[in-house]
């Protein structure tokens, strides 16, 4: 017979001297700094709030910047939980929990369930034994997280882990017993067991035994019988291993085979065949994920399946799926349920639920962003453009080889701006390479052939060829002939109109190739003319000369002769030299483009952040890496995206953090190579400073809540051999964006478990400019010498899907790691809610933060300033209405026993069990006749329900006011 999932729970000794106090929520883990010390040497350090993100190397982290964890436990033995009945058995045996009181005191108590399952007791206690207990019948609900007044007003609120806390609400007055377990697993066991008791009372064990995973057993039995072609009621271990591999591709064959052999040895059986029951038992042990089981039980109302209504609630309330119907649930069940019984009855079993959660539908990336979903009719300068630097190189900038595969790779990845450094070559054929270096050469004509073939494979939107022309007039004519003959009608040759205030849109330039380069004056009538040379290679050569202490040649902007034919191919992207912002605002034309060295661009961003943003509202700006980066390392593109720079040229051949950001960023618009910039960076009337370290005026901050639940199938890091096959993973969650948003947090280390590590840790980040923020998940292997990179995934904030999601991990070079994932929960809310205490001690009050109102920038143009002044009062009123509505909603969520992460649907679902009296008669009814359903009392209400009604009415009133104001 199959069993429920296996979870490990510590068996506690009742003697209090065996349990040393630990920081609340730390699960007996001490946070410690470690540098070169061995694992047993550590110093204590408190776990604080999220830290601002330090600098780190591509793909790995500097040793001195990390917080390390050392894990040890006072519990000498571990006991396996393999079924819901074992949850109850563990509760009967007892567990040490922390009991939290409103006076900021926390008590260590030993909690246990009476053998008759009628009462919950704790010891030691000053109360008489008859009073230090709660009758199971009096329990109204079991609430997860820190969602009672006792928790919210406790001085240790910030130190208590959300995932380890739970509360038992009991009695007619809805009193709360607030508890903290040492691990999230232990909390899950108590929550699951107590909910079973509430549903079935003392008959819980009988109910569990009578519904012992029949759907799974029948499904696996059918699979076994199909594999048993000889009808011997046995199959070989090899066949059994292969069958489980087909059901769970991420499992290693060696691990499965070892599990079968261990089982046969435990039964003193000799041979290489397994029975049906043995096959089911091994499948159960290896393929059941405890974290998904606990989630499944929560929504299945303690049944062994989700019916269509259960699934509807999960899809709508947790996954944020709009317009969910019973037909939606049936479609999911028919697609993912493996058992015939489930398909016939429209039931989703644990295995079907697992299949659904691991499918593309539960991918963290919003599928709407997999295709072009942004307005592509804005001027070209209003978009970030995916750009490559020295595209022809496949290694470093100084000695690396050049190859046409660099262009193929970049164009297939959605790059829309590639670079060509063209020099005179042999046999009158121009060549491409980095001048003044030892990089190899490739023929210009071959590169144009490749560009012609791959230009619009990944994207139909315009491609920019950044041409650095160093050729003689003779070979310029050859270049012109190749461009005209090979690219033909793809070249955009229509000159802009002088009266046009902006560049054309990407949509209007579909299928066109734009040439960026020097251009002769419109007054030039000769066949050639003189222009200033652009030579990044010469700049790099000078830098190298400085480093080698040789006398560097003075950099002089050389002049060279430009063919008029080649000049005429440049239309929308004419290269000009940048002088300063006032001169550009006055004289620069929309089709003129300036290139900024990384160092100079950084100086502009720091010294003139507002001007840089305003400059990029109208003009294209290209930023290229510093000549000091001879190893082809990458700059941080976020440093220049926050200024509005459209073309940030990246070294595609160099993997790591910076390329992860670039690749992740351009996923959000169908990977078409163009991403529409935030409105605050496009609109002429708005003002935005690139270096803002606070909230952005006019932009409502978002709160991102991320829970790292578990990981699956983490591979051993490449090149790591010191620990054999052992993996000690931990996870970093990083936020990249404007300075005010940059932050990171990390989980604890899970030792010696790369197959299915459980983290169960929650983090919260405030995102002040969501449209420019990215989230990066990084998994590392905790090692003595230097932590090894396992995998990462980078996603724009705007592409996050809420709910329970799987995150596919990528290797350092960007390939998907097969079957390697993180399991997370994502929630996004509008404000920080829940009354977290800002003071410690016995007297705790909810801190109130002053409201931030939008302000107007004075332009010193009286008529315009006067017009905008009249809008200030309306904007202030709108802010007040929004804040009042959000405050009312947070208060309602708290009274429903939920955190600010919850949505209104979840709040109403949590409220439902309280709406009936002891005799089953309704205490409250929803009146659905009004636009905003009202709650109507059906008699005298308990105090807590009166507060709920008042809070709900306040929320509805705020919503009505907000709607009528609009």
N, C-alpha and C positions, 0 to 999 in steps of 0.2 A: 504493500500500500504506500502511496506517495505521502510525502510530508510537506509541511509548510517550510518557509525559508529558514536558513540557518543564520542566526545572529549570535555573536558572542557577548555575553554579559558577565561582569565580574561577580564572583561569589564573595561576599563581604564577611569578615569576622566581626562578631558583635561587640568585641572588646574595643572601647573607644580609643585606647592607646595605640591601636594598630592603624588608625587613620589620621595621618598628619594633615593639618589644615593646608589648603592650597588657595591660590587666588580664585575668586568666584568665576565660574565659567571656563576655567583653564583645563578641566578634566584631568587634574593632577599633572599638568604639564607646566614646567617652569620656562618662561621665556628667558633666553640667555644670549648674550653676545659670545660668539666664538670666532677666533681668528685661527691661529696655527695650533691651538691647544687640542689635545685629544678629546674624545667625546665625553669622558668622565669629568673633565674640568670645565666648570662654567661659573658665570657670575649672574646673580639675580638681577632682573630688570622688569619693571612693570609693563604690562601690555597697554599701550595708550591708543588714542584715536588714530585715524589714518594719517600717514605721513606724506609730506610733499615729495614728489618723485625725484630721486637723485639721478645724476647722470650715470650711465652704464654703457658697457661695450655692446656692440651688435651681437645678438644671439646669446650673450651670457652676462653675468653680473660681476662687478668688482667685489672682491671678498669682503672688504671692510665696510660695505654699505648694507649688509644683510643682517637681519635679525635671525638667529638660529634657534631651533627648539631642541630641547632634550626631553625625552618622554620616559617617565617611569611610574610605576603604580605600586600602591601599598597592598594590593590584593594578590595573594599568592597563587590563586588558581582561577581558571576560567571555566565557565559552564556554557554549553551550547543551547541555544534556543532554536528549536526546529519546528515548532508549530505554535498556533495560538494558545493551545492548552499549556504549552511550556511557558508562555508568558504568565499565565495564571499560576503555574507551579513556582516560577521564580518569585512571584509576588507573595506566595505563601511562605516561601523560604525567607524572604525579606531582603531589603536593600537599604543601604545607608543613603539618605537624602538630606539636603539642606532645607530647613524650614525657615521661610522668610517672613518676618513680621514688619508691620508698618512703622515701628519705632527704630528702624535701621538695624535691628538685631537679626542675626542669622544663627540658627541653632542646628547642630548636627544631631539628627535623630535616626533611629532605625525603624523603618516602616515595613509592615507585613500585613498580609491578608489572612484573616482567620481561615482555618481549614474548611469550615462550612460555607465560606465565601459570602458571609452575611455582613461582615464588618471589616473595616480598615483600622489598624491600630498603629501606635508609635510608642517608642520607649527610648531613653528614659523620659519621664514626664513628672512634673509636680502635681498634675491632676491625678485623681483616683483612676485606677485601671478602667473602670466602667465609663469614665468621661474622656479618656485619651483615645477616643475612637470615633469613627464615623460609620453610621449604618449605610450600607450600599444602596438601600432603597431610597435614602434621602438625597442621593447624589443627583443633581439636575443636569450637569454637563461636565465634561473634562475639556479644559481650554489650554491650547498650546501657546508657548511664548510668554512674554512678560506683559500680559494684557488684563491686569486687574489694578485697582487703585493701590493695593498694597505694594505691588511691584513698582508702579509708576512713582510713588512717593517715597520709596526706599532710597536711602542715601547711597546704597551700593548698586543702583540700577545699571550704571554704565559698565560695571565689572561682571555682571551676570550675563552669561551667554544666552541669547534668544533661543537657541536650539536645544538647550538643556533645561529650560524652564517650562513648567506647566502648572496649572491650577485646577483644583477640584472645587466646583461650585455646589454647595449643598444647603439643605434646609429651606424652609418657607421664606426666610429673609435673604436668601441667596448669599450666604456667607462664603468666604473663599479660604481654602487651605493652599498656600502658595509654596511650591517646592522646586528645588533645583537638583537635577541629577548630575553625576560626575561626567557622563558622556551623553551625547544625543541618542545613542542606541538604547541606553537604559531608560531615558525619558520616553522613547518610542514604545518600549515594552510595557511600561506602566500605562501610557495613554491607550495603547491597543487593548490591554487586559481590562482596564476600567470601562472602556466603551463596550466591550463584550458583556461585562457584568451589567451595565445599565440596560443593554438590549435584552439580555436573556436571564439575568439574575443567577440563582444557584444552579440553573439548568444549563449554564454556558458550556460546560464540558460535554454534556450529552449532545448539544446542538453541533458543537465542533466535530465530535467524532462521527456524527451521522452525515456530515457533508464534507468529508475529508478529501477534497480535491478530486471529486469524481470526474469532472470534465477533463482535467489533465490526464488522469489515469486511463480513461477510455481512449483519448487521442493518442497517447504514447503506446498503448496496447495495440492499436490499429497499425501504427508505424512499425512496431516490433513484429507483428504477424506478417506484414508485407515483406519484411526483410528475412523472415524465417521461411525460406523457400523449401526447406526439407521437412517442414512441419514437425520438427523435433522439440519444439518449445524452448529452443536455445539458439543463440547466434554466436558467432565467434567474436572475440574481443576486438579484432580488427574491423569487423563489420559494424559493431556497436560504436566504436570510436568514430568511424566515418559517418555514421548516422547522426551522432551528436554534433559532429563538425558541420554537417549540412544545416542543422537547426540553429547552431551558434557558431558562425564562422570565426569569431574572434578567439575561441578557445584553442589552446595548443594541444595537438594530438598527444604529445608526451604526457601532459598533465592528466588528460582523460584516461589514457591507458594505465597510468600509475594508479589512478583512483579505482579502476576496475580491479587491478591486481591486489590492491590493499583490501578491498571488500572481499574478494575470494579468500585471501589469506586469513582475514578475520573470521571467516566462516569455516576455516580449515578445509576448504575445497581445493582440489587439485584439478588442473585443466585450463583450457583457454576459451571456454564457452561461458556465456552468461545467460541467466533466465530473464523473463519479462520483468519480474519484480526488481531484480538487481539492476537492470537497465533503467527502470523508472527511478530507482533510488539514486543512482549516479547522476542521471539527468537533473533530478531535483537538487542535489547537493551542488552541482557545478553551474547550473543555468538559472537558478532562482536568485534574483537580486533583492536583498532585504529591504533596501531603501524604496524600491518600487512596490514591494509587498505592503509595507506600512502605508504608503500612499493609496494603494488599491483598497485596503481594508477601510480606510477613512471614507472613501467615496462609495463603497459598495454596501454601506449600512451593515457591515459585518457579515455579508453573504460571500459565497465563493465566486461571485460574478457581478459585473455591472449590467443592470438592465438598461433599456434605452433612456429612461428618465434619469438614472444615475449618471449616465454618460453625458446627457445633455447638460446637467448641472456642472460637471467637470469641464466640459468644452467651453461653456459660456463663462462660468465664474472664475476658473483657473487659467484657461488657455486664452481667454479674451476673444473667442471666436464670435463674430457677429451673426445675427439672424440664424441661430441654431434651432433646428426643428427635430422632431422624432425621425424624420427621413435622414437627416444628417447623421444621427447616431447609428441608424441601420446601415448606412453606407460605410461608416468606419468599421462596424462589427463585421460586415460581410467581406471587407477588404483585409482585415488583420486577424480575425479569430480563426485559429487553426482547427478547432474541434467541430465535428459535424453537429453535435448537440447544441453548441453555442450558435452556430450558423442557423439552425432550424428555429431555435427559440429567441434569436436576437439577444443573446447573452455574450458579454465580453469577459473571457476568463483572464486570469493573471497573465498567462502567456500571450493572449491577444492584446492585453493592455501593454505589456512589455514591447510587443512588436510595434504597436502604434507609437509609443514614446520614442522608439529608436528609428522611426521612419523619417522621411524627408519632411513630412507634415509637422514634425516637432523639432525640426532644425531651428537653431537660434536665429538664423538669417531669414528675414521677412521675404517670402517669395515674390512679393510685389516689386521688389527692387532688383530682381533678376533680369528684368527687361527695362527698357528705357521708360522712366516714369516721371521725369522732370520736364518742365517747359523748355523746349529747345529753340524757342523763337526770340530769346533775349540776345543782345549784342554779344559778340565773341568775347569781349572783355569781362563779361559777367560770369565766366565759367573758370573753374580750375581745369587745367589741361594736363593729361598724363604725358610726361615728357622724359626723354632719355638724353643722357650726356655721353658723348663719344661712343655712340651706339655701335660702332664697328669693333670696339675692343671687347675681348672676352676674358681678359685678365687685368693686370695693372696698367697704369697710364704711361709708364716710362719704358718698360721693356716687353710688355705683353703683346701677344699676337693679335692681329686684326683678322676678322672673318665675317663673311656675309651672314653667318648664322646669328650674329648679334642683332641684325635687323629683323630676321625672321622671328626670333624669340620675342623681341620687343613688340613687333606689330601683332603677333598672335596674342600677346598679353593686353592688347587694347591701347598701346602707346600711340599718341596722336602728334608727337613732335620728336623727330629723330634728327641726328646731327651728322653732317658730312664735312670733314676737313679735307679739302681738295688741293692737291699739289701737282706740279708738272711730273709726268711719268715718262718712262721709255716708250719709244715707238709712237710718239705723239698721242699717247693714251693717258689722260689724267688718272691719278691714283689717290686713294684715301688713306690717311694715317695721321698720327699726331706729329706735327713738325717739331724739329729740334730734339727729338727723342729717338729711342731705338725700337719703337714699335714697328711691326711688319706692315706691309702695304697690300692693298687690294685694289683691283681695277674699278674705276668709277662706273664704267658701263655695266659691269656685273651687279653692282649695288643698285643701280637704277632698274635693272631687270627684276631683281628681287623685290624692290619696292613696288613696282608695277604689278607684280603677282600677288603680293600679300597686303597691299595698302588698305584694302577694305574687307579683309577676311573677318576680322573681329569687330569692326565698327564701320558704319556707313558715313560717319561724320568726318569733316575735313581733316586732312593730314598736313602738318607743317614740316617742311624740309628746311632745317637751319643750316644754311650754306656758309661755310667759311672758305672763301675763295682766295687762294694764294697762287693761282696759275698765271702763266703768261697769256697775252692776247691770243696767241695761236691756239693754245690748248683750251682757252675759254670758248673759242668757237666750236671746238670738239664737244665740250660740255653742253653747249647750247643745242647742238645737233642731236646729242643723245637724249636730252630732256624732251625736246620736241618730238623726236621720232618714236621714242619708247613710251613716254607718258601721254603724248597726244592730247586728246580732248579733256583728259583728267586735270591738266594744268589750268588753274584759274587765272585768266588773263584780262579780266575786266577791271579797269582802274576805278578806284572809288571816286565819288563825286565830291568836289571841294565843300559843298554845303552840307554833306552828311555829318551829323554830330557823333555818330557811333559807327562801329564796324557792323557788317552784316551778321546774321545769326548762324549758328551751326546748321540749323534746319535748311537754310537757304543755300548752304554750301555743301550739301551732301554729295559724296562721291568726288569731291574736288581736292586737288593738292595745291597748297599755298607754298610759295618759295619765300623764305626769309633771307634777306641779304642786303648788301649795299645797292644803292640806286643812284643813277646820275640825275642831275637837275633836270627839271622839265624843260628848261631853256636850252639844253644841250642838243645840238643838231649834228654833231660829229659822230663818227662810228665808234669812238671811244672817248673816255674822259677820266679825270683823276679823282680818286676817292681815298678815304682813310682805311688802312688795313685793320682787320680784326684778327688777332693772333694770340689765342689762349696758350698755345704751345710755347711761344716766346716768353710769356709771363712765367710759365712753369720752369723753363730753362733758367731764367734769372733767379728764381727761388732756390733752385738746386745749386747754382753758383754761389749764392750767399751762404748756403749750408756748408759747402766745401771750402769756404774761406777764400775762394778766388775773387778777383776783382770783377764784380758784376757789370755787364754793359748797361749803360743808361737806357731805360725804356723810352723810346721815342715812337710816337704814332706815325708809322711809315705811310707813305702814299703809294698807291699803285694804280695802274691803268685798268679800267673796267670796260669791257665790251658793252656797247649799247644794246645789242641783241640780248645778252644775258641780263642786263639791267631791266629790260622791258618785261622780263618774266616775273619780276618782283612787283607785286601789286598791293596786297593787304598788309604785308609785314616788312616794311622798310626799316633796316637797321640804322639807328641814329645814336649819337653819344649823349649820355645823360649829364646835365650840368648841375642843376639843382631844381627843387620843386617849384619855386616861383616862376622860373624861366619856362619850365615844362607846362605849367598851368596856362601860361600866357601864349606860348608859341607852338607847342607840340600838336601835331595832327593825330587824329584817331588811328590812322593806319601806320604811324611810326612806332617802332618798338625799340625799347632800350634793354640791354643786357647788363645785369648786375653781378659782379663778383660776390660770392657768398659773404666775404668779410665786409665789403662795402654795404651790401644789403642789410646785414646785421646792424651796422652802424646806423643806417637810415631807420631801421625798425626801432632802435633804442632811442635815437635822438629826435626823430620826427614821426612817431607812431601814427598820429592822426593824419598827417599829410600823406604818408605812404598809402594808407587805406584809401583816402580820397583820390590820390593819383591813379590807383588801380581801378577805380570805378569807371574810368573812361579809356585808359590806355593799357596795352598789354605790357607786362614786365616779365622778363626771363631772368632767372637766377641760376647761375652755374657754380659747381663746386670750386672751392679754393684750390689754387695751384699747389698748395702744400699737400694735398691729398694724392700723392703719387702712387699710393697703394690702392687707389680707386675706392676708398672708403666713402661713405655717404654722409651728407649733412642731414639734419632733421628737417623734413619738409614742413612740419607743423610750424616751425619758426617763421616761415615765409607765407604759408597759407593764412596765418592769422593776420597778416598784413594785406591780404588780398592778392598776392602775387600769383598770376595764373600759371606760368610755365616754370616749374621748379624741376630742373634737369637732374635726374638720378642716374647713378651708375648701376645699370640693371644687372651687370655681371657680378655684383657684390651682394650676397645675401646678408640678412641680419635684421635688427630692429627697424632701421630706417626704411628698408625696402618692404618690410612687413606693413609699416604704416602706409606706404605709398600704394601697395597692392590692395590692402584692405579698404583704403579710402575710396578708390575708384570702382569698387564693387557696387556701390550704392545706386548707380544709374545704369544698370544693365551692362556694366563693364565696357561702356561705349567710349571711354576716354575723356568724357566731359562731365563735370559735376557743377551744378548751379550753386553759386556762392550764396551765403545767407543774405536775406533782404537788407539787413543793417549794413552790409558791405557793398550794396549795389545802389541803394536809394540816395539821391543827392542831398535830401533834406536830413538824413540821419547822420549821427556822429558816433564813431567807434574808435577807441584807442587799442592798438594791437597789444599793449602791455598791461591791460586792465587786470588788476589782481582782486577784483570784487565782482559783484553782480553787474550785469549789463543793463543799463536803463532801457526800459521798454520790452525786455525779454524776461519771461517768467522762468525762474530757475526750476529745474527738475531734480527730484531725488531718485537716484538709482539704487535699488536694493538688489543685491546679488547674493544668493546662497550657493556655495560650492558644495554639492552633495556628495558626489563620488567620481571616480575615474574608472575607465575600462581599458585593459590591454595596453598598458604603457610599455613600450619597448625599452630594451637596454640601450642607453645612449651610445652612439657610434664612437668607436675609439676608446670606450671605457672598458678596462679589463681588470682593474684592481679588485673589484668586488664580485667578480664572476657574473652570474645572472641576477644578482640581487639588485633591486631598485628600491630606493627610499624617496618616494616622490613628495613634493609639495607644490602648491599653486600660488602664483602671483596674479592679482588682478590689477591692471594698470589703467589709468585714465589719462589720455593724451588730448590736449586741446589748448585753449587759452591758458595763461599762467594761473588764473584763479581756479581752473579745473584740474590741473595736473596733480595726480595723487596715486598712491598704490597701497595695497594691503596684501598680506600673505596668510596662507593657512599654516597649520602645524605640519610637521613631517609625519607621514605614515611609514613606519619602518618595515622593510622587507616585504612589501606588497605592491607589485606593479600591475597585478591582474585586475583587482577590484578594490582599490583603496577607498575607504569611507572617510570623508573630511567633515561634513556637516558643520560648516562655518559660514556665518552670514556677515556681509559687509554693506556699508552704506556710503554713497558718494553724492555730493551736491554738484550738479552740472549747471553752470551758469549760462553757457552758450551751447545748447544741445546740437545745433546744426554744424558745429565745428569740432565736436568731441568724438573720440574713438575709444573703444574698450578693447584691451588686449589681455588675453588669457595666456599665461606662460607656465609650463610645467617643467620643473627642474628636479634633478636627482641630487639629494643631499649627500655630499661626499666630504672626506677629510680635507683633501687638497684643494679642490675647486669644484663647485657644483656644475654638473653637466646638463646641457640642454636636451630636453626630451621632445617637446613640441610646443606649438603656439597657435593661436588663432586671433586675428585682429578684425574688428567689425565696427563700422560707424554706429554711433549711438542711435541714429535715426532708423537703422535697420534691425534693431533688437526686437524680437518677438517676446511678449510677456508670457509668464507661465513656466511650466516644467519643460526644459529644453535640453537637447544634446548639442554639444559643441565639438565639431570634428577638429582634430589637431593636425597641424602641418609640420613638416620637417624644417630644418634650418634653411634648406634651399627651396622651400615652398611646395613640395609635393605632399599630397594627402597621405597621412600614415594610416594604413589599412586597419579598420575596426578600432581605432584609438580615439577615445572620446572623453569629454567631461560631461557629467550630468549636473545641471544647475537649475535654480529657480530665479526668474527675473521678474521684478515688479518696478514700475515707474509711477511716482506720485508727484503732485504739484508742489508740495510744501513739506517742511519738517513739522510733524504733528505728534500728538501724544503726550505733551506736557512733560518732556524729560527734565528732571530736576537740574538746576544750575547751581544748587547749593548742597552741601553735605551736612549730615547731622540730624537731630531730632526735628527741627523746624525746617521743612522743605516746601518751598513755594514754586509754582510753575513760572519759569522765566518768560517774560514777554519781550519780544523783539520789535523795535520800532519799524513801522512800515516804510518801504522804499517806494517813492513815487517817481514817475518819469519826469525828467527835466528837459528844458529847451536850451539849445545852444544859441547864444546871442550872435547874430550875423552882422550887427551894426548897420543894418539896412532897415530903417524905421518902419516902412510900410509892411515889410515881411515880418519883422519882429512883433509888430502890433497884432497882426493876424494870428500868429501862433500863440500869443499870450492868451487869447480868448479860449484856446483849447485846453489850457492847463487845468481849469476847474473840472471840466468833463473827464479828463484823464484821471484826476484825483478821485472823483466819484466812482469811476470804473474800477480803480484799484481797490477802493474800500468795499465795493460790492463783491468783487472776486475774493478778497480776504475773508469777508464775513461768511460767504457761502462755504469756503474751504474750512473755516473754523467750525462752523456748524456741522459739517460732514465729519470732521475728525472727532468731534465730541460724540456724534452718533455712533461712529465706529467703536470708540472706546467703551461705550455703554453696551454695545453688542458683544463685547469681549474680544475685539480684534484690534490689530495695530493699524497704523496709518497706511500700511502697504495694501490693506484690503480694499476691495471695491464695493459699491453699493449692493450688488447682487450677493456677494459673500456675506455682507452684513445682514441682509434680510434672511438668508439661509441660516445664519447663526442664531437669529432671533426666533425662528419658527418653533423650536422645541419648548420655548418658554411661554408660548401663547395659549397653552391649555392648562386648566386647573387640575387638582388631584382626581377629580371625577371625570376628567376628559372633556369637560365643557370648555369652550373657548373663552379666554379672558379678553382677547382683543380680536377685532375683525378689520379687514381692509375694505374700505369703501372705494370701489373702483370707478364710480360714476364721474368723479371729478378728473380734470387733467392731471392733477397731482393726487394720487391715492392717499386717503387719510386713514389714520388708525382710530377706531372707535372702541372705547372700553365697554365691556359687557358686565360691569359690576365693579366692586372695590378691587383696586389693583395693588399688588405689592409695591413698595417704595421704588425698587429698581425699575419696574416696568413703567411707573409714572414718569420717571426721569427719561426713559427711552421715548415715551410718547412726546414729552416736551421737547426733547432734542430733535426728534423727527419733524415736528411741526416747525421748529425754528429753521431747520434745513430747507423744508419746502417753502417757507416764507422768503428765505434768502434767494432761493431759485426763482420764485415768482418775480421778486423785485428786480433781479438781474435780467430776466427775460423781458420784462416790461420796459426796462431802461434801454435795452437794445432797440 
